[in-house]
Amino acid sequence: MRFLFSLKIGWAFAIYALIDILCAGLGMGVPFFCIVLGLPVGWVIVRRLDPHLLSTREMLRKVLNGAALTAAFTFLLMATIWLSSLLMFRDPGMNLANYGMPLILFDPLPSFIGWLVLMIIISPFLQFLLTLFGAHLTWWRSLVD
């Protein structure tokens, strides 16, 4: 564990990026595992910092920056995966009902748009929130001890 916490920030982010890409592949483009990855990432962010040496303001700023950076990478990853689907709007003969996504809004076009919004925008935001939650739990636990 000491090795994990002593890595330079560039190497730590490269390892995170590799794990995030693997999680996106494991979910076949659906970022469920990327969202769940937010909990251990929040834990690592706080454990890399020393909560007893930093003020509360500095600690929260660093945690927020780390969570935003990881969520931004997931956003770029999801945009890379899913934005190519927008080309289907140019093809008038494309059958969106047979695309393979769930018809969550009971009509193919709104369901397709909702699915893209869910994958590209909402999922990285959920990862951001879960990273903050994991960091808060770890920080609170370190203050209690």
HELIX and SHEET records of a PDB file:
HELIX    1   1 ARG A    2  PHE A    5  1                                   4    
HELIX    2   2 ILE A    9  LEU A   26  1                                  18    
HELIX    3   3 PHE A   32  VAL A   36  1                                   5    
HELIX    4   4 GLY A   38  ARG A   48  1                                  11    
HELIX    5   5 THR A   56  TRP A   82  1                                  27    
HELIX    6   6 LEU A   83  ARG A   90  5                                   8    
HELIX    7   7 LEU A   96  ASN A   98  5                                   3    
HELIX    8   8 PRO A  108  VAL A  117  1                                  10    
HELIX    9   9 LEU A  118  ILE A  122  3                                   5    
HELIX   10  10 SER A  123  VAL A  144  1                                  22    
END                                                                             
